Amino acid sequence: MKVLVLTQGEIERLMPVEACIDLMADALKALARGDVHQPLRMIVRPPNTAGLMGLMPAVLSGPGRKPAYGLKVVCLFKDNPARGKDMHQGGVLLFDGTTGELVALMNASAITAIRTAAVSGVATRLLAREDAGDVAIIGAGVQARTHLLAMAAVRRMRRVRVASRSIDRARAFAREMQARVDCAIEPLASAADAVRGADLIVTATSSVNPVIEHTWIAPGTHLNAVGASLPHAREVDSATMARSAIFVDRRESTISESGDYRLAAADGAIGPHDIRAELGELLLGKQQGRSTPEEITLFKSLGLAVEDLASAEFLYQRAQDVGAGTWVDL
């Protein structure tokens, strides 16, 4: 049996963020149609260790297509950014839908970074005002980089401010990414200074406590809350959650796993009825998105196994088409 292996660099070349946005929209529509079987992720938290492991399985089927089976196994080590590494490390496995044979192993860090930003691109395209272009990015790591590209793909950016706990990291981000966008990137040490006056905000941090406050956010802003993916962690305060029209990738996952939602719910600020829609429901025309120009819209990104599976399927075909990757006998 031949298995395709794709490295981080190969994935970044084969599936740039801009090309992944429509792919993620299709995956979210499949989820909303009921063509995806996706259990909640399993988290392994060994005692007295530095990291944790997440297992994310999914099966994508539906009329007129061969089923696809996928599993992402990812380790989260929060100190990795200080080592110059992505916090997410692992692999995405793709299996044949007829025989169950393993057909591909792909770098999970690259897929996660690209598909997460692409989903935020879908949300921004659906929910942000058409004239939104004053961008604030909180965080200066891997996700911040791919999110900058996703925002540039769906809105015409006028200004970008990036804030990090380390001003040196914010400056490094600006130096690295400046050539890839058409407007100036301003590095800042203060999240408040970055957010005030912005109409498009991305939070992409490893913080377990809120990094923005509701008093900083202007009417009409769209916020992509990306970084917090565990029940005990949040980037957004309860008041911001209560003040916003909330949209998610998947209700069940958000209510079960998202600290931004769960901690605000524990404060009594919101409940399940405050989740207006899943992105897939908006894409299928089943629910309404932004209702007024002044409304604050918030997309709580959690990350779904079907997004990894759809990415792996695309990459498997693309690699064969262009002769990329390494094939190994297993």
N, C-alpha and C positions, 0 to 999 in steps of 0.2 A: 504494500500500500504506500502510495506517495502522499506526502504531507507538505503543503506549502507553508513556508516560514517567511513572515514579513517583519522587517525591522522598523524601528521608529522613523528613520529617514525615508525608507521606502513608502511607508504609510503617508507621511507628510507630502511626498511628491505625488502619490497616486490619488489622494483625497484631500485637496486643499479645503479650507473652511468654506469658501464661497461655493464650491461644488457640492458641499454636504448639506446645505440648507434645504434644498428641495428634497433631497433624499430623506432627511429627518421629517419633513412635512408629510411625506408618503408613509413613513413608519408610524407617525402619530395618528394619521387617518386610519391606518389598518387597526391600530389599537382601539380607536373609537368605534370602528365597525364590528369589533368582536373577533377579529382575525388573529389575535395574539393570545397565547396562553403564557402567563407570566406570574409565577408565585412571587411573594414578597422576598426581598433579598435576605439571605442568611448571614448573620454577622458572628464571627468567631472572635471572642475577646479572651485570650489566655491571661490568667492572673500574673501579675508581676512582670509583664513584658512591655516593650515600648510601642508596639503596633497592634493592629487588628487585621483580620482578613474578612473580605466580603465575597460571597458567592451569588452570582446573578444569572439565573437560567431563563431562557425564553424559547418559545416555539412560534414561528410565524407561518401561517398557512393561508387559507382562503380559496375562493373559487378560481380555477384556471391556473394555479401555481403549485409547484412542488413544495412540500413543507421544508422548512429550514430549522435546524436545532442549533442553539448556541449557548455558551456558558462563558461568562467573564469571571475570572478569579483575580481579585485585586487586593493587595496589601496597602494599608494606609499607615504611613509613618510620618507623624507631624513635624519631626525635626529635619526631614529631608531637604526642605528648601534652604536651610542653613548649610547643608552639605553641597548645594548646587544641584540637587536632584529633585525630580517631581515627587510630591507627596504620595501620588498613586503609582504603584508598581505591580505588574502582573501580566496576565495573558488573556487573550480572547480566543476561545476554541470554537471552531465551526465544524459541524458534523453533517454528513450526507443524510438527507431527509428520507431516503429509501432504505439504506442499509445500516445507518447509524455509525458508519465509519468516520473517524476523525479525518478531516480533509485539510485543515489549516490551523496554524498557531500564529497569532499576531500580537505585536506589542500593545498592551492595554493602555499604557500611559499616553501614547500618541492618539489612539482611538478615542479615549476618554476626553482628552483636551479638545480634539476637533469636533466630535459630535456634541459635546456639551455646549460649546460656543455656537454651533450651528442651530441647536434647538433654541438658544436665546435669540439667535437671528430670526427664527420663525416667530417667536413671541413678539419681538420688537417690530417686525414687519406687520403683524396683526394688530398690535396694541398701541404702539407709540404714535404720537401725532405725526403727520406727514412732514411738518416743518421742524421736528426734533433734530438737533444737531450739536447741541452743547453737551458734551459727553464727560461724565465723571466716572473714573474707574478706581475702585478702592481695592488695593492689592496690586502687586507688581510681579507675580509669578507666572507660571505656565498658562493658567486659565486667563489671566489678565491679557496675555499676549494674543491668544486665539480669539478672545472676546473683542479686542480692538478690531481685528480683521472682520469679524462677523458684523459688528456695528457699522463698519465702513461699507460692507456689502449691501446693507439694507436701508441706510440713511446717509444723506450727504452731511458729513461732519464739518462743523465750523470751527470747533475748538475741542481739545482733549486735555483734561487735567487728570493726572494719576497721583494717587496718594498711597503711601506705604508707611508702616511703622519705622522703616529705615529710609531716610531721604536718599541715601546712596543707592538703594535698590530702585527707588523711583527714578533717579537720574539715569541709572543703567538701562532701565526700561525705555525711557525716552530716547536715549542714544541708539539703542538697538532697533526700535520700531519706527523712528521718525521717517526713514526712507520709504516705509511701506504705506504711509498715509499722506493725504494732501494738505493737512492742516497742522498747525504747531501742537506739539505735546509739551505740556507744562508739568514738571515734577513738583510735588508738594509733600510736606510732612504732615499736613492736617487734613483729615477726612472732611471736616466741616468746611474748610476753604474750597475743597474740590467740589462738594455737593451743592453748596449754595449757588443758585443761579443756573444749575444744570437742568436740562429737561430730559436727559437720558442717563441713567445711573446703572452701573454694574458693580455688585459687591462680589469679589472673588478672593476671599481670604481664608485662612485656616483658623480664624478666631472662633472661640466658643461663646463670646459675649457680643452684644450689638456694637457695630462699628459706625452706624449712622443713627441719627435721631430724627423724629418726625418734624421737629421745628425747623430743620434745615431744608426740607423738601418743598419745592414750589408746586402750586397747583398745575395740573396738566402734565406732570412728569411721568415717565415710565421707568420702572425699576426692575432689573433682572437680579434677583437674589440667588446667588449661585453657590457660594462656598460651603455653607453649613449643610451637611448631609446626614447628620446623626441626631437622634432624639434629644440629646443634651446640649446641642450647640445651635447658636443662632447668630446671625449678622444684623437682623432687623429688630428694632424694639417693638413691644406690643402696641404702642400707640400708632406706629406706622402701619402695622398689619391691620389695625382697626380702621384706619383712615383710608385704606386702599381698597380698590376692587381687585380681588385676588384671583389669579389664574394659575393653573398647575399643569404638570405633564400627566399626572394620574392621581385622582382623588385618594384611592386606597393607600397608595404609597405615601402621600403627603400626610394623611391623618395618622398613619402608623409610624412613620419614620422621620418626619421633618421636625427638627427642633424649632425652627422659625414658626411653624404652625402650632406645635404642641405646647410650647412654653407660653405663647400668646393665649392659647385656649385655656391653659391652666390659670392664667391671670384673669380669665373671664372676659377678655377683650374680643374674642371671636369664637365661632363654632363652625361645624360642618356646613351650615347654610350660607356662610360667608364666602365659601369657594364658589365663584360664579360659574366657572367652566374649566374643562380640560382644553388644551390647545387643539386636540383632535376634533373636539366638538365644534370649535370655532371654524376649523378648516372644512368641516362637512356642512356648515351652515345651520347646525342644530342649536347653537347658543349665540348670544350677542357679546361682542367685545367691548371696547371703550364706548361709553354712552354719551359723554360730553367732552368738549375740549379741555375743561378744567379738572376733570376727574384724574386722580392719581391711580395708575394701573401698576400692579405688581405681579410679576411672574416668579413663582417659587419653583426653581429648578431643583429637582432631586436626582435626576439621572435614572434611566430605565434600561433594563436588559435588552428590550427590543431595539433600542437605539444602537447598542453595541452589535446586535445580531444583524441589523440592516446594514451597518457599516462593514461588517465582516463579509457579508454576501457581496456587496458592491466591490470591495477590495479583492476578493477572490476572483471575480470575473475580470476586473480591470487588470490585475496582475497577469492573468492568462493572455489577455488581449495584447499587452505590450511586452510580454516576456520578462516581467519583473519578479523578484523574490528568489528564494532558494527552495528547491524540492529535495526532500530527504525521504529515505526509506524508513518505515516504522514497523 
